[in-house]
Each structure stands twice: as C-alpha cells, then as structure tokens.
Amino acid sequence: MSTFAPEPVFEEPWHAQLFALTVHLNETGRFDWPDWAARFSETLKRHGLERELNGGDDYFNAWLETLEALLADSGEAGDGERVRMRQAWEQAYLSTPHGQPVHLSD
C-alpha cells in the first residue's frame, strides 16, 4: 500500500473547470468532439512552434483559445459576449480575497 498522495490531475483549478466546461458543452451538443480535437491540435501546433508547451498554463491557454474560437465560429458566443464574460471573471477574481473561491455576481 502506497503512503504518498497521488499528484493532482490538473495543476490549477481553472484547468479542471475549463476541461469540465468543454466536456459539458460537447455532451450537450454544442460541438462535435472530432472537430474540437482537430482545432485543438492545430492550436497546439501553432503554439508549439513558438515555444515548448509544458502541459500547464500554456496548454490550457491554448485550450481556452480553441474553445473561444470554436464557440465564436459556431455562433454560440459572440465577441461581445466573450469580452463581457472575461471582464466579469476578471472583476470577480480581483475582488475575491486570496484563498477564497471566485464567484461571479448575479
């Protein structure tokens, strides 16, 4: 029996949240997974040419970029909506005390 704790699957909570959101959007029919995978692969290739990806923030920033582009291309989330949501999350993050969960206000 092992006496050490397993390493977390995700480096940061937002990585897990982004992954879960992407899976949820796929499961609810917002996009086709093979299309997602092809787009993500292209984003990784494009980012990988500039620098080596570490599987952490670089990887999930590429993931987020791909998801935002896919939602924009499909008409699911326009530029204005994405900008407003990003600003709302930034404001929530900046106004949340360190170590506390970040929540969007209603």
Number of C-alpha atoms within 10 A of each C-alpha: 3 5 5 6 6 7 7 7 8 14 12 12 10 12 19 14 12 16 15 12 13 18 14 12 15 14 12 8 9 15 18 11 15 9 11 17 12 12 18 20 15 14 17 20 13 12 16 15 9 8 9 11 16 10 11 12 14 16 19 21 17 21 21 17 14 21 20 17 15 19 17 15 11 12 10 12 15 14 13 9 12 14 12 11 13 12 12 15 16 14 15 16 16 11 11 13 10 9 6 8 10 16 13 11 8 3
